[in-house]
Amino acid sequence: MILILSTSYDTDSQLVLDWLKHYNANFVRLNDEDLMTGKTIIEFNPQNIESNFIINNGIKILLSEITVVWFRKFGFLHTYENVFGRSNDLTRYLYTEFSILRTLFLKSLDKKKWLNKRINMPSKFEVLTTAYNCGLVTPQTIITNNKKNLTNTFQEKSIISKSLNESKHIKMNDQTFSFFTTFIETLKDIQLDTFTPSLFQEYIDKKYELRIFYLDGKFYSMAIFSQMNEKTKIDFRNYDMEYPNRRIPYKLPKEIEKKLDKMMQVLGLNTGSIDMILTKKDEYVFLEVNPSGQFGMTSLPCNYNLHKKVAEKLIEFNNERQSGGVS
């Protein structure tokens, strides 16, 4: 049986599930908030691990019956945030409780075949180090909380700053703030001598951005012409709904695909959304990879039909496990 660990609002999960239904695959979707609300019933018994189970839509499923797990997105309690507030002590407590549940699931299912094994999720800094060691070009990067260090490293260069982890949206005083990549034209713009530890990179002028979906050794690439729009020039996620970026299918050079494939194998990732840029000097520069990144935004403009391909990969993994194959 295939288990999808997801969250209720994730469209990519639902579209993959539609294909699994089409193929009459044996699967179950487990949403994070369904555990907390009791919509999905669970029981973990430390004295009898083989008896651990979930009851989903009235059907009891032993965790021992699971053969394949897709970790899509599993750890968002937005309903509680909306009711109590993200910074509320109760919300924070519920997140800590859920983290224990998630760890139980990950450890209980550790020996299964995974598409995106959560335990392998590396930090941005680890990813950049691995990419560099695999022969990919990466931006000059430091993590620091000191302006003097920035000056010593970048001198007069323009730089960008981004979150150490995934970008977030936060609510404060009834307003929502998004942590997109920020452009810093000159270090004089930074008023403080010390600040919260942050990730800084040299700013690289680009021809266009590349979003690449990686699925078990295969690449599905898209060029995004974000450079021509001031709103999306620094971070295409700062979408311009009135004048959307042009997006087209793209073919990476074979040597770049080989280096990316090596990087993903070293990181222990068999899927993920990779961000790169092509500079005005025609140099491919690696930026980051998000193992749980959206791929519908790559699939639809390029007609890659990735949701079908992900469903077929899960079925392939399941068939391998049921026939006794290991990988």
PLY file of the C-alpha trace (Angstrom):
ply
format ascii 1.0
element vertex 327
property float x
property float y
property float z
element edge 326
property int vertex1
property int vertex2
end_header
0.00 0.00 0.00
1.12 3.56 -0.78
0.96 6.16 2.01
0.90 9.88 1.14
1.84 12.17 4.02
0.32 15.51 3.08
-1.68 18.52 4.16
-5.27 19.23 3.20
-4.67 22.29 0.99
-1.90 20.80 -1.21
-3.11 20.71 -4.81
-0.16 18.69 -6.12
-1.06 15.87 -3.72
-4.67 15.83 -4.87
-3.76 15.74 -8.56
-1.39 12.81 -7.97
-4.12 11.03 -6.01
-6.51 11.50 -8.93
-4.07 9.55 -11.11
-3.63 6.86 -8.44
-7.41 6.46 -8.43
-7.36 6.26 -12.24
-4.87 3.39 -12.03
-6.83 1.67 -9.22
-3.75 1.86 -7.00
-3.95 0.85 -3.35
-3.18 4.03 -1.38
-4.13 6.15 1.60
-3.67 9.88 2.14
-2.88 11.06 5.65
-3.22 14.80 6.29
-1.43 16.46 9.20
-4.43 18.25 10.72
-6.61 15.13 10.45
-4.42 13.56 13.13
-4.86 16.49 15.48
-8.63 16.73 15.04
-9.25 13.00 15.34
-10.61 12.68 11.80
-7.92 10.05 11.36
-7.51 7.70 14.34
-4.06 6.41 15.28
-2.61 4.00 17.79
1.09 3.50 18.56
2.03 0.72 20.96
5.72 0.68 22.02
5.39 -2.93 23.22
3.92 -4.20 19.95
5.16 -2.12 17.03
3.61 -4.46 14.46
0.16 -3.55 15.78
0.50 0.21 15.15
-2.33 1.40 12.94
-4.37 4.26 11.54
-8.09 4.32 10.80
-8.75 6.52 7.79
-12.29 6.96 6.42
-13.37 4.04 8.57
-10.70 1.69 7.20
-8.08 0.26 9.56
-4.58 0.12 8.08
-1.62 -1.45 9.87
1.60 0.49 9.34
3.23 -2.87 8.61
1.02 -3.04 5.48
2.58 0.15 4.07
5.18 -0.51 1.37
5.81 2.98 -0.09
5.69 6.44 1.50
5.57 9.80 -0.25
6.44 12.65 2.11
4.75 15.54 0.36
3.99 18.21 2.99
3.27 17.04 6.51
3.48 19.49 9.38
1.14 22.46 8.90
-1.58 23.38 11.39
-3.09 26.36 9.59
-6.57 25.88 11.06
-5.17 26.27 14.58
-3.10 29.27 13.46
-6.22 30.93 12.07
-8.17 30.31 15.27
-5.55 30.99 17.93
-2.83 32.90 16.03
0.54 31.63 14.90
2.46 33.05 17.86
-0.09 31.87 20.44
1.34 29.58 23.12
-1.32 26.95 22.43
-0.49 26.89 18.71
3.22 26.53 19.47
2.44 23.74 21.92
0.35 21.88 19.32
3.21 22.16 16.83
5.60 20.58 19.34
3.08 17.78 19.95
2.69 17.21 16.23
6.46 17.07 15.75
6.51 14.05 18.07
3.76 12.36 16.06
5.60 13.04 12.82
8.81 11.59 14.24
6.90 8.46 15.30
5.60 8.01 11.76
8.99 8.61 10.15
10.75 6.14 12.43
7.99 3.53 12.22
8.13 3.68 8.42
11.91 4.05 8.12
12.43 0.74 6.29
9.79 1.43 3.65
10.52 2.71 0.14
10.30 6.51 0.17
9.72 9.21 -2.38
11.30 12.15 -0.52
12.52 10.71 2.76
12.04 13.53 5.25
15.01 12.51 7.39
17.29 13.27 4.41
16.18 16.90 4.16
19.42 18.94 4.32
19.92 22.62 5.14
20.55 25.21 2.41
24.18 25.46 3.52
24.67 21.67 3.29
23.07 21.66 -0.15
25.36 24.44 -1.42
28.43 22.64 -0.07
27.39 19.38 -1.73
26.58 21.13 -5.03
29.99 22.79 -5.06
31.73 19.48 -4.29
29.83 17.88 -7.19
31.26 20.41 -9.63
28.35 22.84 -9.86
28.90 26.59 -9.82
27.39 28.18 -6.70
27.13 31.83 -5.61
29.60 33.24 -3.11
27.74 32.66 0.18
28.15 33.27 3.90
25.99 32.99 7.00
26.77 35.76 9.45
25.29 38.19 11.96
28.02 40.82 11.59
28.26 43.68 9.07
32.06 43.73 9.20
32.16 40.11 8.03
29.86 41.03 5.14
32.14 43.89 4.12
35.24 41.68 4.28
33.59 39.03 2.13
31.67 41.00 -0.49
33.50 44.36 -0.52
31.52 46.62 -2.89
29.37 43.89 -4.45
25.59 43.96 -4.46
24.17 41.06 -2.46
20.93 39.29 -1.65
19.65 37.96 1.67
17.34 34.98 2.17
16.00 32.81 4.96
18.21 30.07 6.38
15.28 27.68 6.03
12.26 27.71 3.72
10.55 31.05 3.18
7.57 31.66 5.44
4.51 33.89 5.68
3.83 35.38 9.09
0.89 37.31 10.49
1.45 40.31 12.75
-1.03 43.03 13.73
-3.59 41.67 11.23
-1.05 41.92 8.39
0.71 39.14 6.46
4.41 39.44 5.69
6.31 37.24 3.20
10.01 36.46 3.51
11.14 36.64 -0.09
14.74 37.03 -1.23
15.83 40.64 -0.60
18.19 42.69 -2.79
20.81 44.84 -1.03
22.42 47.20 -3.53
25.12 48.42 -1.16
26.23 47.40 2.33
25.64 50.99 3.39
21.94 50.12 3.29
22.48 47.89 6.35
22.20 50.18 9.36
23.09 47.71 12.12
26.52 46.35 12.98
25.05 43.08 14.30
21.77 41.36 13.51
20.02 37.99 13.44
22.15 35.34 11.69
21.21 35.44 8.00
22.28 33.90 4.72
23.88 36.30 2.22
24.89 35.67 -1.38
26.45 37.71 -4.15
23.85 39.12 -6.53
24.23 37.60 -10.00
22.62 39.25 -13.01
20.84 36.60 -15.04
19.35 35.88 -18.45
16.59 33.83 -16.85
15.80 31.49 -13.99
15.45 27.74 -14.22
13.04 25.62 -12.17
13.87 21.94 -12.54
11.75 19.10 -11.20
13.84 16.02 -10.46
12.18 12.62 -10.23
14.33 9.56 -9.61
17.06 10.42 -12.11
14.99 12.33 -14.67
14.83 16.10 -15.19
11.89 18.28 -16.22
13.15 21.84 -16.67
11.47 25.20 -17.21
12.94 28.62 -18.04
11.34 31.58 -16.29
11.88 35.01 -17.84
11.68 36.87 -14.55
14.54 39.28 -15.21
12.45 41.59 -17.38
9.97 42.37 -14.60
11.14 44.53 -11.69
8.67 42.82 -9.35
10.01 39.32 -10.04
13.60 40.21 -10.94
15.05 39.24 -7.55
12.59 36.46 -6.62
10.07 35.10 -9.12
7.89 33.94 -6.19
6.94 37.60 -5.77
4.40 36.90 -8.50
3.06 39.56 -10.83
-0.49 38.42 -11.54
-1.13 41.27 -13.98
1.98 40.62 -16.08
3.01 37.00 -15.38
6.48 35.79 -16.35
6.85 33.86 -19.57
7.63 30.19 -18.84
8.77 27.62 -21.40
10.17 24.06 -21.45
13.96 23.94 -21.29
16.65 21.31 -21.93
19.65 21.36 -19.63
23.10 20.42 -20.95
23.95 16.79 -20.23
26.98 17.71 -18.10
24.78 19.87 -15.84
22.24 17.07 -15.47
25.01 14.64 -14.53
26.31 16.97 -11.82
22.81 17.61 -10.49
22.06 13.88 -10.46
25.27 13.23 -8.52
24.36 15.97 -6.04
20.88 14.54 -5.47
22.28 11.06 -4.90
24.86 12.35 -2.41
22.07 14.24 -0.58
19.92 11.10 -0.54
17.08 12.82 -2.44
15.13 11.05 -5.18
12.88 14.03 -5.90
12.86 17.79 -5.50
12.44 21.17 -7.18
15.82 22.66 -8.11
16.44 26.38 -8.66
19.24 27.56 -10.97
20.00 30.61 -13.09
21.72 31.11 -16.43
23.97 34.16 -16.25
24.51 36.67 -19.01
27.84 34.90 -19.56
25.95 31.63 -20.20
27.10 30.06 -16.94
24.76 27.74 -15.04
24.64 28.63 -11.33
22.99 26.37 -8.76
20.91 28.08 -6.05
18.95 25.53 -4.00
16.69 22.48 -3.96
13.39 22.02 -2.15
12.48 18.32 -1.73
8.81 19.27 -1.18
8.66 22.14 -3.66
5.65 22.79 -5.86
5.88 21.07 -9.23
2.48 21.90 -10.68
3.87 25.32 -11.56
6.47 23.53 -13.74
4.17 20.83 -15.08
1.28 22.92 -16.38
3.11 25.59 -18.46
5.44 22.98 -19.98
2.84 20.22 -20.44
5.04 17.73 -18.58
2.11 15.92 -16.91
4.21 15.50 -13.78
1.34 14.48 -11.51
0.80 11.42 -13.68
4.54 10.67 -13.65
4.72 10.93 -9.84
1.73 8.58 -9.50
3.35 6.10 -11.87
6.62 6.28 -9.93
4.79 5.51 -6.66
3.08 2.55 -8.31
6.43 1.38 -9.70
7.99 1.55 -6.21
5.01 -0.33 -4.77
5.23 -3.09 -7.38
8.97 -3.46 -6.72
8.41 -3.87 -2.98
5.52 -6.29 -3.42
7.63 -8.45 -5.75
10.43 -8.51 -3.18
12.69 -5.96 -4.86
14.76 -3.59 -2.73
16.39 -0.27 -3.53
0 1
1 2
2 3
3 4
4 5
5 6
6 7
7 8
8 9
9 10
10 11
11 12
12 13
13 14
14 15
15 16
16 17
17 18
18 19
19 20
20 21
21 22
22 23
23 24
24 25
25 26
26 27
27 28
28 29
29 30
30 31
31 32
32 33
33 34
34 35
35 36
36 37
37 38
38 39
39 40
40 41
41 42
42 43
43 44
44 45
45 46
46 47
47 48
48 49
49 50
50 51
51 52
52 53
53 54
54 55
55 56
56 57
57 58
58 59
59 60
60 61
61 62
62 63
63 64
64 65
65 66
66 67
67 68
68 69
69 70
70 71
71 72
72 73
73 74
74 75
75 76
76 77
77 78
78 79
79 80
80 81
81 82
82 83
83 84
84 85
85 86
86 87
87 88
88 89
89 90
90 91
91 92
92 93
93 94
94 95
95 96
96 97
97 98
98 99
99 100
100 101
101 102
102 103
103 104
104 105
105 106
106 107
107 108
108 109
109 110
110 111
111 112
112 113
113 114
114 115
115 116
116 117
117 118
118 119
119 120
120 121
121 122
122 123
123 124
124 125
125 126
126 127
127 128
128 129
129 130
130 131
131 132
132 133
133 134
134 135
135 136
136 137
137 138
138 139
139 140
140 141
141 142
142 143
143 144
144 145
145 146
146 147
147 148
148 149
149 150
150 151
151 152
152 153
153 154
154 155
155 156
156 157
157 158
158 159
159 160
160 161
161 162
162 163
163 164
164 165
165 166
166 167
167 168
168 169
169 170
170 171
171 172
172 173
173 174
174 175
175 176
176 177
177 178
178 179
179 180
180 181
181 182
182 183
183 184
184 185
185 186
186 187
187 188
188 189
189 190
190 191
191 192
192 193
193 194
194 195
195 196
196 197
197 198
198 199
199 200
200 201
201 202
202 203
203 204
204 205
205 206
206 207
207 208
208 209
209 210
210 211
211 212
212 213
213 214
214 215
215 216
216 217
217 218
218 219
219 220
220 221
221 222
222 223
223 224
224 225
225 226
226 227
227 228
228 229
229 230
230 231
231 232
232 233
233 234
234 235
235 236
236 237
237 238
238 239
239 240
240 241
241 242
242 243
243 244
244 245
245 246
246 247
247 248
248 249
249 250
250 251
251 252
252 253
253 254
254 255
255 256
256 257
257 258
258 259
259 260
260 261
261 262
262 263
263 264
264 265
265 266
266 267
267 268
268 269
269 270
270 271
271 272
272 273
273 274
274 275
275 276
276 277
277 278
278 279
279 280
280 281
281 282
282 283
283 284
284 285
285 286
286 287
287 288
288 289
289 290
290 291
291 292
292 293
293 294
294 295
295 296
296 297
297 298
298 299
299 300
300 301
301 302
302 303
303 304
304 305
305 306
306 307
307 308
308 309
309 310
310 311
311 312
312 313
313 314
314 315
315 316
316 317
317 318
318 319
319 320
320 321
321 322
322 323
323 324
324 325
325 326
